[in-house]
Amino acid sequence: MSTEQELPRPAVAAPPRMGTAPNATGPRKDSAGRRHRSLAVAIVLDVVLVAIGLAVWQYGVDNGSVSSLLYGSPAAIGQVLLSSLHSGELITNTLTTAMEAVLGFIIGNLIGATVGVALWYSRLVEQMLRPAIAFLGATPIAALAPIVIVWVGTGATSKVVMSASSVVVTALVLAFDGARGTDPLQIRLLRSLGSPTSRIFRLLVLPSSLVHICGGLRLTAGLALIGAIIGEFISSSAGLGHAILIAGNLYDVSTVLANLLIVGLMSLLLLGAIGRLERRILRWRFLALSA
């Protein structure tokens, strides 16, 4: 008899059957479904809360506990919106402000992001421009309005310049932070392999800064609207800022609130468009997060 004992053989998994594949997309679909359900629930709750708030507000106005002269009323706001829509004034003012804000948003982000990313090339230039950037960032945009009007006139160009001025510093700082936040170890690795600066910029710095640039787009959407409306406060013949200024001088609170509501809706639409653009630009990042 042999004294040797047989070693246990390791279990071998059975090979997968032909025509079957692991369900790799199952968890991803479940995660997307949960996000969509959570978003739907949030929207429903928001609508319910807004409806309750409007009902309480209107009830307070009807029983006299809330002054309609000081706080307006949902019914009066609805009447203002319907009458201005019927007369065409609402459409004209909305399109005017939207054009000024969108142009200022695009111009300001293009200039700010381009300069911010370009500062990565030279630390000396960045140190030279840092005081000027800090000065512009601390300057109230409303204080620039009279100077802008003197320089470019009282037309729509001045409102576009005001909108772009509200955006450019924020876009510049965020783009520069993204460029400077590139992993230095990866930069050293490419330099050790003999890659030129332009290649490092294209492969590392630009993708790193894109995340911050897209975040800046969301942040500067509201700033562009604010800049355009401030410009309309100073000098304008149309626009939502012009309508708000005229109604405020007449103590017409409902008209002011009605136009502010349109401004808020414009901001939401702009943010939605930016979100779609961000998903296209950073498609690789959203795929990695959903995996």
Secondary structure, DSSP 8 states (H G I E B T S, - for coil): -----------------TT-----SHHHHHHHHHHHHHHHHHHHHHHHHHHHHHHHHHHHHHTTSS-HHHH--HHHHHHHHHHHHHHTHHHHHHHHHHHHHHHHHHHHHHHHHHHHHHGGG-HHHHHHHHHHHHHHHHS-HHHHHHHHHHHH-SSHHHHHHHHHHHHHHHHHHHHHHHHHTS-HHHHHHHHHTT--HHHHIIIIIHHHHHHHHHHHHHHHHHHHHHHHHHHHHHS-SSSHHHHHHHHHHTT-HHHHHHHHHHHHHHHHHHHHHHHHHHHHHTHHHHHHHH-
